[in-house]
Amino acid sequence: MLPSIVEAGSNTCLEAMAAGRIVIASNIVPFREYIMNGRTGFIFRKPEELVSIVEALLNGNIDVTKISLGAKKYALHH
């Protein structure tokens, strides 16, 4: 999870994605440039959205394999 409110650049985000990890990040640059919400990770704008994403992941309502593979494929191009 990357809840930063200011970030100049984030290798951490791309490194996690390249490792096939699901990234949940705040809606700031550069995260929103790397993450396609619901396809290669998740972007949240308000704390309530973060809670909903985590609940959906914990309840198995999200295809984590598909998102992990999408994140890895995207990050390897960078």
C-alpha positions in Angstrom: 0.0 0.0 0.0 1.3 3.4 -1.0 -0.8 6.1 0.9 1.5 9.0 0.1 0.0 12.5 -0.4 3.2 13.8 -2.2 5.6 11.7 -4.3 8.3 12.9 -6.7 8.7 9.5 -8.4 8.1 6.0 -7.2 10.3 3.1 -8.1 8.6 1.2 -5.2 5.3 1.1 -7.0 6.8 -0.3 -10.3 9.1 -2.7 -8.4 6.1 -4.1 -6.5 4.1 -4.4 -9.8 7.0 -6.1 -11.5 7.0 -8.6 -8.7 3.4 -9.3 -9.4 2.1 -7.6 -6.2 -1.1 -5.8 -6.1 -0.5 -2.1 -5.4 -3.1 0.1 -3.7 -2.1 3.7 -3.9 -3.4 7.2 -3.4 -4.6 9.2 -6.4 -1.5 11.2 -7.0 1.2 11.5 -9.6 3.1 9.2 -10.4 0.8 6.4 -9.0 -2.1 7.3 -11.2 0.2 7.2 -14.2 1.3 3.7 -13.5 -1.8 2.1 -12.1 -4.9 1.4 -14.2 -7.6 1.1 -11.5 -8.9 -2.4 -11.2 -6.6 -3.7 -14.0 -3.0 -3.3 -12.8 -3.7 -2.2 -9.2 -6.0 0.1 -7.3 -6.2 3.9 -6.8 -8.1 5.4 -3.9 -9.2 9.0 -3.5 -10.9 8.8 0.0 -10.2 6.6 3.0 -13.6 4.9 2.4 -12.5 3.8 -1.0 -9.4 2.2 0.5 -11.5 0.3 3.0 -13.8 -1.0 0.2 -10.8 -2.2 -1.9 -9.2 -4.0 1.1 -12.6 -5.6 2.0 -13.1 -6.8 -1.6 -9.6 -8.3 -1.6 -10.1 -10.0 1.7 -13.5 -11.4 0.7 -12.2 -12.8 -2.5 -14.3 -10.5 -4.7 -11.4 -9.5 -6.9 -9.5 -11.7 -9.3 -6.0 -11.1 -7.8 -4.3 -13.4 -10.3 -5.5 -11.3 -13.3 -4.5 -8.0 -11.7 -1.1 -9.4 -10.6 -0.4 -10.5 -14.1 -1.5 -7.2 -15.6 0.6 -5.3 -13.1 3.7 -7.4 -13.9 3.2 -7.1 -17.6 2.8 -3.3 -17.4 5.8 -2.8 -15.1 8.1 -4.9 -17.1 7.7 -2.4 -20.0 9.1 0.3 -17.8 
